[in-house]
C-alpha cells in the first residue's frame, strides 16, 4: 500500500483510516501473548489493550519483556503462545499490513553519518511516497519542524547530539503519517536536556497518532503518558490510566520537618487510631517524618496542632505528600499487588 503525497490522495487515505478505526477503538490488543527463548520465558501471558490516540507508557526494568513485546507486535518474532492484533490485523498472518501503518524507532538507531537530517528523511520518505518531488520535500520540511530539527536540517548527522539523533529517529518513524508510533526506550541514554526535548516532541505528536513507547524512566511516563502498563519479569503487573493508578488504594501520607525533642510528639500521635504509621529519618540538621493516616480530614485539621502542642519541638515544614509513579511502581513490583502504600 503506497501513501500518495498528493493532497487528494492523502485525503482519501485519511478517510480510509477514519472508517477502519472507530472512535475509542483499541489499536493494540493482546490475548495471552507469550514468548519463550530456549525454555526461558521472556513474556508470560500478556493481556494488553492500547486505546486509539493515547500516549501509552510501557514501563518496566530491563529484562521485563518490553522489547520482546515490541518485536512480537511488529512481526519480528513469533509468539510461543497466545495472539495479538494491531488495527485488527493478526500479528502472525498479517504483519505486512501492520507495518504499513506503523512508525518504529529502535532503542539505538543507526544512520549514515555523512548524510544530513534532510537527506536521511528524504531517503526514508521515498520508501513510502510516490508523487511530485515538491510534495515529498514539503513533508520532509514539515517533519523537521515537528521534531525541532529545521535549523540543523543540512548538517551531517555525525555531529548530532544524542537527543538530536533520537529526535531524527522519531522523524524517520513519523514521516509516513503512521497511525501508530512504537518507540523503544526513546530517551533511555540521554542527558536531561535531551530527554526533555524528546518528550516535548512526543507531546506534540499526541494529536497526530497513537504512541506506544517502552521505558524504565518513571518520571518520563508520569510527564507525558495518559495510560501506563507496568511489567516485571515478563508479566503484566498493572494497566490503567495514569491518574487512576496514582489515586487508587493509597493511604494518605503527611510529611513534617521537625527539630527538637520529637519523641514526646511521636508517642502522642501514636495513641490516635487514625495514625497508622510514623516513619522518621534524619535530613541534614532536622528530622523528617512521614505520617500515614486512615482519615485524611482529621489529619488535616488536627495533626499539626497535636505535634506543636506536645512541646519541645519546632515544625519546619508540613504538608500532604504527593504520591508519584515511583511509589506505585515499587509497591507493585515488590509484591504488594494491591499497590497499597
C-alpha positions in Angstrom: 0.0 0.0 0.0 1.5 3.3 -1.1 0.5 6.6 0.5 0.4 9.2 -2.3 1.6 12.6 -1.3 -0.9 14.5 -3.5 -3.5 16.3 -1.3 -6.5 14.5 -2.9 -4.9 11.1 -2.4 -3.8 11.9 1.2 -7.4 13.0 2.0 -8.7 9.7 0.7 -6.1 7.9 2.8 -7.3 9.8 5.9 -10.9 8.9 5.3 -10.0 5.3 4.9 -8.3 5.4 8.3 -11.4 7.0 9.9 -13.5 4.3 8.6 -11.2 1.5 9.8 -10.6 3.0 13.2 -13.8 3.7 15.1 -13.5 6.3 17.9 -12.1 4.9 21.2 -11.2 1.6 19.5 -8.2 -0.4 20.5 -5.1 -0.1 18.3 -3.3 -2.9 20.1 -4.9 -6.0 21.7 -3.1 -9.0 23.0 -4.6 -12.2 24.5 -2.3 -14.5 26.5 0.7 -13.4 24.4 3.8 -15.4 25.5 7.3 -15.9 24.3 9.9 -18.4 25.5 13.6 -18.5 24.4 15.3 -21.8 24.9 13.0 -22.7 27.8 13.3 -19.3 29.5 10.1 -17.2 29.5 10.6 -13.7 28.3 6.9 -12.8 28.1 4.2 -14.6 30.1 0.5 -14.4 29.0 0.3 -10.7 28.3 -3.2 -9.3 28.1 -2.9 -5.7 26.9 -5.1 -3.1 25.3 -3.9 0.2 23.8 -6.6 2.8 23.0 -6.5 4.9 19.9 -4.9 8.4 20.2 -3.3 7.7 23.6 0.3 8.0 24.7 0.8 4.6 26.3 3.8 4.1 28.6 5.1 0.6 28.7 7.0 0.6 31.9 9.4 -1.9 33.4 13.1 -2.6 34.3 15.5 -4.1 31.9 14.5 -7.7 31.2 10.8 -7.1 31.9 9.7 -8.2 28.5 9.2 -4.8 26.9 11.4 -5.2 23.8 10.1 -8.8 23.3 6.6 -7.4 23.2 7.5 -4.8 20.6 9.2 -7.4 18.4 6.1 -9.6 18.5 3.8 -6.8 17.6 5.9 -5.9 14.6 6.2 -9.4 13.4 10.0 -9.5 14.1 9.5 -12.6 16.4 6.8 -15.2 16.6 4.9 -15.9 19.8 5.2 -19.2 21.6 1.5 -19.0 22.5 -1.3 -16.5 22.6 -2.3 -14.0 20.0 -2.3 -10.2 19.3 -3.9 -7.8 16.9 -2.8 -4.4 15.7 -5.6 -2.4 13.9 -7.5 -5.7 13.9 -4.7 -7.4 11.9 -3.2 -10.6 13.3 0.4 -10.2 14.1 1.4 -13.5 12.6 -0.7 -13.7 9.5 -0.9 -10.0 8.6 2.3 -8.4 9.8 2.9 -6.7 6.5 -0.4 -4.9 6.7 0.5 -3.8 10.3 3.9 -2.4 9.3 2.5 -0.2 6.6 0.6 1.7 9.3 3.3 1.8 12.0 6.4 4.0 12.6 9.1 2.4 14.6 12.1 3.7 16.5 14.6 1.1 17.8 16.4 1.7 21.1 19.7 2.5 19.4 19.0 3.9 15.9 21.9 3.9 13.3 22.4 6.3 10.5 24.6 7.0 7.5 26.8 9.5 9.4 27.8 11.5 6.3 24.2 12.3 5.4 22.3 15.3 6.7 19.0 15.1 8.5 17.2 16.3 5.4 18.8 13.7 3.2 18.0 11.0 5.7 14.3 11.9 5.8 14.2 12.3 2.0 15.7 8.8 1.6 13.2 7.3 4.1 10.2 9.1 2.5 10.9 7.6 -0.9 10.1 4.2 0.6 6.5 5.3 1.3 5.6 8.1 -1.1 5.2 8.4 -4.8 4.2 11.6 -6.5 5.7 15.0 -7.2 9.1 15.7 -5.6 7.8 19.0 -4.2 5.3 17.1 -2.2 8.0 14.9 -0.7 10.1 17.9 0.1 7.1 19.6 1.8 6.6 16.5 4.0 10.3 16.3 4.9 10.2 20.0 5.9 7.1 19.6 8.0 8.6 16.6 9.8 11.9 18.5 10.5 9.8 21.3 12.0 7.8 18.9 14.1 10.8 17.4 15.8 12.7 20.7 16.2 15.5 20.0 13.7 14.7 22.5 11.0 17.7 24.7 12.0 20.0 21.6 11.8 18.5 20.0 8.7 21.6 20.4 6.5 24.3 19.4 9.0 25.9 15.9 8.8 24.4 13.5 11.4 27.9 12.7 12.7 27.9 16.0 14.6 24.5 15.4 16.2 24.0 15.0 20.0 22.2 12.0 21.5 19.0 13.9 21.8 19.1 15.2 18.2 19.7 11.6 17.0 16.7 10.4 18.8 14.5 13.2 17.5 15.7 12.4 14.0 14.8 8.8 14.7 11.3 9.9 15.7 11.1 12.0 12.5 12.0 8.9 10.4 9.3 6.9 12.1 6.8 9.7 11.7 7.5 10.7 8.0 4.9 8.2 6.6 2.0 9.6 8.6 1.7 6.4 10.8 -1.4 5.6 12.7 0.8 4.1 15.5 4.3 5.1 16.7 6.2 2.4 18.5 9.3 3.8 20.3 11.7 1.5 22.2 13.3 3.4 25.1 13.4 6.7 23.2 15.1 8.7 26.0 17.0 6.0 27.9 20.6 7.1 27.2 20.1 10.9 27.0 21.1 13.7 29.3 18.3 15.7 31.0 18.1 18.3 28.1 18.0 15.5 25.5 15.2 13.7 27.4 13.3 16.9 27.8 13.5 17.6 24.0 12.4 14.1 23.1 9.4 14.1 25.5 8.4 17.5 24.1 8.3 16.1 20.6 6.2 13.2 21.8 3.7 15.6 23.4 3.5 17.4 20.0 2.7 14.2 18.2 -0.2 13.4 20.5 -2.8 14.9 18.2 -1.4 13.1 15.1 -1.1 9.4 16.2 -1.2 6.8 18.9 2.2 6.5 20.7 3.2 3.2 22.4 6.6 3.5 24.0 8.7 1.4 26.3 10.8 2.9 29.1 12.2 2.3 32.5 12.3 6.0 33.4 9.4 6.6 35.7 9.4 10.4 35.6 9.1 10.4 31.8 6.0 8.2 32.0 4.3 10.4 34.6 5.0 13.5 32.5 3.7 12.5 29.1 1.6 9.4 29.3 -2.2 9.1 29.8 -2.1 5.3 30.2 0.6 3.1 31.7 1.3 -0.6 31.9 3.8 -1.9 34.4 5.8 -5.0 33.5 8.0 -7.1 35.8 9.8 -10.4 34.9 7.8 -10.9 31.8 4.4 -10.4 33.5 1.9 -7.5 33.3 1.5 -6.2 36.9 -0.9 -3.4 36.3 -2.5 -1.4 33.5 -4.6 1.7 34.0 -5.0 5.4 33.1 -2.2 7.1 35.0 -4.4 9.3 37.1 -6.4 6.3 38.2 -3.2 4.4 39.1 -1.9 7.3 41.2 -5.2 7.7 43.0 -6.2 4.1 43.8 -5.6 2.2 47.0 -3.2 4.6 48.6 -3.3 5.7 52.2 -2.8 9.5 52.8 0.7 10.4 53.9 1.7 13.7 55.6 5.2 15.0 55.8 6.7 17.1 58.6 10.1 18.6 59.1 10.9 18.7 62.8 13.7 20.0 65.1 14.0 19.4 68.8 12.7 16.7 71.1 10.5 14.7 68.8 9.9 11.5 70.9 7.2 13.0 73.0 5.3 14.2 69.9 5.7 10.8 68.3 4.3 8.9 71.3 1.3 11.3 71.5 0.5 10.8 67.8 0.8 7.1 68.0 -2.0 6.9 70.5 -4.6 8.1 68.0 -6.3 5.3 66.0 -6.3 7.3 62.7 -2.5 7.4 62.7 -1.4 4.1 61.2 2.4 4.6 60.8 5.1 7.1 61.6 8.4 6.8 59.7 11.3 9.1 60.8 14.6 9.7 59.2 17.4 12.4 59.7 17.7 15.0 57.0 20.6 17.5 57.3 20.0 19.2 60.7 16.5 18.1 61.4 14.2 15.0 61.4 11.7 14.2 58.6 8.5 12.4 59.4 6.1 10.6 57.1 2.9 10.0 58.9 0.4 7.6 57.3 -3.2 8.2 58.3 -6.5 6.5 57.9 -8.6 9.6 58.0 -7.3 12.5 55.8 -9.8 15.1 57.0 -8.9 14.6 60.7 -5.2 14.6 59.9 -5.6 17.9 58.0 -7.4 19.6 60.9 -5.5 18.1 63.9 -2.1 16.6 63.0 -0.1 19.8 63.0 -1.7 21.1 66.2 -1.1 17.9 68.0 2.6 17.9 67.2 3.1 21.6 68.2 1.2 21.2 71.4 3.4 18.3 72.5 6.1 20.9 73.4 9.9 20.9 72.9 9.6 20.6 69.1 9.7 23.1 66.2 7.8 22.4 63.0 9.9 23.5 60.0 7.5 22.2 57.3 4.2 20.4 57.0 2.2 19.1 54.0 0.5 16.3 52.2 2.9 14.0 50.4 2.1 13.7 46.7 2.4 10.0 45.7 4.2 9.6 42.4 4.6 6.8 39.9 7.8 5.6 41.6 5.8 4.8 44.8 3.3 2.8 42.8 5.9 1.0 40.8 7.9 -0.1 43.9 4.7 -1.1 45.7 3.6 -3.3 42.8 6.9 -4.8 41.9 7.9 -5.6 45.5 4.9 -7.9 45.8 2.0 -5.8 47.0 -0.4 -6.5 44.2 -2.9 -4.1 45.7 -0.5 -1.2 45.3 -1.1 0.0 48.9 1.5 2.4 50.1 
